[in-house]
């Protein structure tokens, strides 16, 4: 059983574009228990569990990226 999940059973998907060239660089998909990334032109998704993502994103090295 999962300890945490998003509040929806469906996934959310967004295309990611390079801001200077406007070319698609990949896609991100958010599921109830994981986050997936697929580079443009690839068929397989890279994924991370929601628990592992939460641990990674809260590390000192990934905080305050807006500065």
N, C-alpha and C positions, 0 to 999 in steps of 0.2 A: 504494500500500500504506500502511496506517495505521501510525503509529509506536507508538501505545498503544491499548489497549482493555481493557474490563472482562473478567474471567475467564469470563463466561458469554455464550452466544449469544442468550439470550432477554432480553427487556426486563423491568424491574421498574417497576411503576406504583403510585403512592399518591395518594389524595385528600387535599387540604389543606383544613382547616377553620379558621374564625375561632374562637379560643378563648373569646371572650366570647359570641358569638351561636350558635356551633356550626353556622353556615351554611357550605356548601361554597364556597370561593373559587376553586378550580381543581384541577389535577392536575399531577403531575410524572411523567415517564417517563424511565428511565435505560436506554440502549441500549449496546451494546459500544463505539460510537464517538461517542456524543453524549448530551446531556441536553436534554429537551424540556419545555416548560411550556405549559399551555393554561388560560386563564382560564375560569371557569364560564360556560356559555352560548355559548361560542365553538366553532367547528368546526376551526379551523386551529391547529396547534401552532407555538410559537416554539421555535427550537432553537439550540444552540451546540455546536460540536465539543468533544470531550473535551480536545484540546490548547488551544483557546481558553479553555475553562473553567478549566483548570489555571493558565494564565497570569493570568487575571483574579482567581482566588481567592487567589493568592499575593501580590497587590499589597498594599502597606502599608495602603491605604484599606479593604481587605476583611478584614484580619486582626484577631484578638482581639475579635470581636464579643460575647463573653460577658462582657466587663467592664462 
